[in-house]
């Protein structure tokens, strides 16, 4: 049976990642990122199946912990630079605090920041086919599924296809990855810069698997799963610190 060429062409278009066309974020990515490598989109379920075929996703926990230790260490160093200490919401609070009470200034800063995030536009634009695949659960853990989905969005946007880039372009993409995270308005600018190192770590994971398999989908799956494990570990540690902080105040 011969598959019609127009059907194959349509499938190829549907499965490929396309950088967003609308919004300020889209303009920034077109200007700052290396050339679009035309990478394939990798849905969470596919990534999970590829990686767990060789063992549990949590086998990458030591790698994620090492990357986190390096990131935290760099953040501590960068916080010694005064202009890298504030966050976007902190600067807005200071600005609004010039003519508003502290509580109102903080609330307005968060409102403006959230509206700005929405106004920047999406990081990734799914086709209907990609959205259908994206909604398929990767595992029985809803939390892990959510982190894996978000991680793969970033891996497809910043790492997938990077085997076609030079090392300077790979470093550039990692720096853009860090800068984009300043969109998280509660992040200090130091954290945004430090996350460039984290992004480069995910890129090395991608290249490690690509050189082993010569397969972009597999490489994106591995970097995406390591990214998801990293995010899960980070949020777990933040939650523990918050709980400990609350308990210490109550004592």
N, C-alpha and C positions, 0 to 999 in steps of 0.2 A: 504493500500500500504506500503510495506516494503522498506526502503531506504537501498541500499547496504552498508555494513560496510566499504568497501574501500572508498566509496564516503564520508561517515561521517568522516573517518580518514583524508582524504584529506582536508575537510572543516576545521577540527580542526587544522590541521597544518597551513592552509592558514590564519586563523583568529588570531593565536597566535603571540605575539610579540617575535621577536628573536633579541638578542643583536648582534651588528655588529661583523663580524669576521675579517674584513680587516682594516688595518691602526693602527696608534699609539693610537688613541682614543679608539679603540676596545680593545687593549691590556691593556690600563689603566683601563677601565671599568671592564674588567674581573678580574683584580688584586684588584681594590679598592672597588667595589660594593659587597653587600651581595649576597648570592646565587640567581640564576635566579628563580623567583617564577612561571615562565610559564604563565604570565599574558595574557589576551585577549587584542587584539588591539581594540581601540575605535575610530572610524572615527568621524570627526567634526559634521556631520549632525545628527548622532545618539546621540552624547553628547548634542547637542543643543535641540533636541526633548525631551530628558529625563529631562533636567533641566527646560526648559520653560513650561513643562506641569504643573508645580506648580507656575509659575509666571515669570516675566521678569528676564533675566540674570543680569540686572543692579541693582537688589535688593541686590546684593553682593558688590555694590560699597562702602558702609561703611566699610565692612570687608577688602576690598582691600586697602582703604585709611588708615585704622589702621595698616595694615601690612607694607604699604609703609612708614608711619611715624616711625615705629619701625626700619625698615631697614635704613632709612636716619639717624636716631639718632645713630645707631650703626656705620654707616660709619663715621660720624663726630667724634665719639670717637676713632675709629681705625685709622683715619688720624693723630691722635696725635703720632702714632708710626711711626718714620721716614721711616723705610724700607717698610712700607705698602702704602706709598704715591704714588710711581710711578706706571705707567701702563707699559705693555709690550712694546707698541710703544714708550713710553717716554724713556725707558731704551735703546731701539735700536737707537733712535735719538741721545741720549747722546753718545753712542758708535761710531756711524758713524760720529758724529760731531767732533770727535778727528782728523779726516783727511779729512773731506768734509765741504763745506759751509753749513750753517744752512738749507737753502731751499732744497739742494740736500740730506742732511742727513735725513730730515723729509720725503721726498718723498721715499727714499730708505727704510726707516724704515717701512713705510706703505706697500710698495711692498713686502718686506720680510715677514712682518706679515701676509698679506693676503695669500701669497703662503704657509706659514706654516699652516694656518687654513685649506686650501684646502688639504694639504698633510696629515693632521691628520686623514682624513677619516670621514665617516658619523656617526651621533649619532644613527640613526635608519635605518634599511634596510627593505624596503617594499617588500612584495610579489606583484605580478601583481594584485591579488584580493584586497589587502589592498590599493594599489595605485589607483585603480578604485574607491573604497569607499572614499578615501581621497580627491579625486577631486570633489566630490559632494558638492555643496554650502550648507552651514549650514543655512544661512539667506540671506536677501537682501543686507546686508552691506558687501562689499568686504573687507574693512579694518578689521572689526570684524572677518570675515571668516579667513583671513590670520593670525591674532593673535591667534584665537582658534586652528587652525591647528598646529602652532608652539608650542603652550602651551601643546597640547595633545601629541605631540612627546615627550616632556620632562616629562609629567606626566606618560606616559606609560614606559619611560625609568627609571625614578627615584622613582615613587610612586606606580604604579599599582602592586598589589599583596603584598604590604608591610604588610598586615594583617598576613602574614606567617612569618614575621621577628620579632626578639626580639627588645626591645627598643634601645639597643645599636646598632643594625644593622640599625634601622631607623635613628638614629642620624648620623651614618656613611654615609648612603646614602645621607642625607641632606648636609653633609660636602663635599661629592664628587660633588653634584650639584653646590655648591658654587665655588669649585675649577675649575670645567669645564667652568664656566662663565668667568674665566680669559682669555679663548680663545678669548673673545671679547677684542681685543688688546687695545682698548681705555679705558677699565675699569681699575681703580686703583686696586691694590691688596687688598686694604681695602674693596672696593665694592665687590670683589669676595668672600672674607671671610664673609662679612655681608649677602650676598645672601644665605649663608647656613641657616641663620635664616629664611629668606623668604621661602626657600624650606621646612623647618620644618613646617612653617605655612600652606603651601599647603598640607603637609602630614597630619596635624591635621584635615584639611577639609576633606581629603580622609577618614580618620578613623571615623570621625563623621558620614559621610553618610554610610560607610560600616556597622557600628554598628546599624544603623537605618534600613538598607535594606538587609544586608548580601549579597550584590551583588557587585562584583568587577567592572562591567561595569558602574553601576550607580555611584559608588564612584569615579571612574576615570573621569566620565563626570562632576561631581560637582567640583572636584579639578581642572579639565581642564578649566571649565568656569570661576571659580574664578581667575585662573591664567591669562586667556585672558583678563578679566576685569582689573586686576592689570596692565598688560602690556599696555593696551589701556590708562589707567589713567597715567601711567608713561611717555609714549611717548607724551601724550597731554601736560603734565606739562613741559616736556623738550622743546617741540615746543613753548609753551608760553614764557618760559624763554629766548629762543633764539631770538624770535621776540622782546621781551622787551629789550634785550641787544642790538640788532641792532638799535632799535629806540632811545635808550639812547645815542648811539654813534653818531647818526645823529643830535641829538638836540644840 
